[in-house]
């Protein structure tokens, strides 16, 4: 199922995937406005990867595929900055964009329904092992990485932590099916193992 609407956009250097949570510090006026309006109207916004440019200052060039997010929590930091916790929800594709006077970007979004909660099969056992290894390497409780795993969430969790070129990480957002993304993730894992790479930086 596909729905269309105009949404506010938050370009980021890092890539946020559906089902993944993240904490963000907000200080620019345009994004303080975005947060205020999103919370007041209980409205989601889009996080899009930056291809060229920076998160602050002039409007950057963005990758057209990203993630619709909702704000789950917020707090004022001791340094005075606003900290928010966002949760990735669904994939989205941005068409036409516009930038308002304060620099806040809006885009015409095609929002794709969340993937089915298809259980993991034997074919994904090696990827689950990799995820468990990553948790150990990063000093993270493996239950954080392995809880409520589905074929779809397995892809997003691995993609978030594997040391792979950002261009390849962005490409996952444009892939329409879980099967396509799993094939791509398996390529990454095979390549990393062939290079003898550590599981994460």
Residue, then its C-alpha position, 0 to 999 in steps of 0.5 A: x500500500x502506498x500513500x502520498x503527502x507532503x512532509x517536513x524533511x530532516x537531512x542527515x549524514x547518518x542513515x536511519x532505517x525503518x524499525x531503528x531508533x536514534x537520538x538526535x540533538x536539535x539546535x538549528x531554528x528550522x529543526x526546532x520548528x520541525x520538532x515543535x510542529x511535529x509534536x503539536x500535530x503528532x505528525x511524522x517527518x522524513x529523515x533523508x541521507x545527505x549526498x552532498x553538503x552538511x546538516x547545518x547551513x545551506x540546503x544539502x543535496x539529499x538521497x531521494x529515499x529515506x525513512x519516515x520517523x516519529x518522535x518518541x521522547x524528548x528532553x532538554x540537555x544540560x548544554x541547553x540543546x533539545x534532545x529527541x528520540x525518533x523511531x524509524x517507521x516506513x520507507x519513503x521516496x521524495x519527489x519535488x521539494x521546496x525550502x521555506x524562508x527559514x531553511x526548513x525543507x518539505x517534500x512530496x513523499x510516497x510512503x510505503x507500508x511497513x514490511x510484513x513480520x515474516x519470521x526468520x528461516x534457516x537461510x538467515x541463520x548466518x546473518x543472525x550469527x553475524x548480528x550476535x557477533x556484532x553485538x559482542x564486538x560492540x559491547x552491546x547486550x545481544x538481546x538488544x540486537x536479537x529481540x523481535x527479529x523478523x526477516x525485515x528487521x534483520x536487514x535493517x539492524x545489520x545494515x546499521x552497523x556493518x562497515x560498508x560504503x554509505x552509497x551501498x547502505x543508502x541503496x537498501x532504502x530503494x529496494x522494494x522487497x525484503x528478499x532483495x535487501x537480504x541478498x544485498x546484505x549477504x553480499x556485504x557479509x561475504x565480502x567482509x569475511x573474504x577481506x578478513x574484516x573485523x565485524x564492525x569498526 
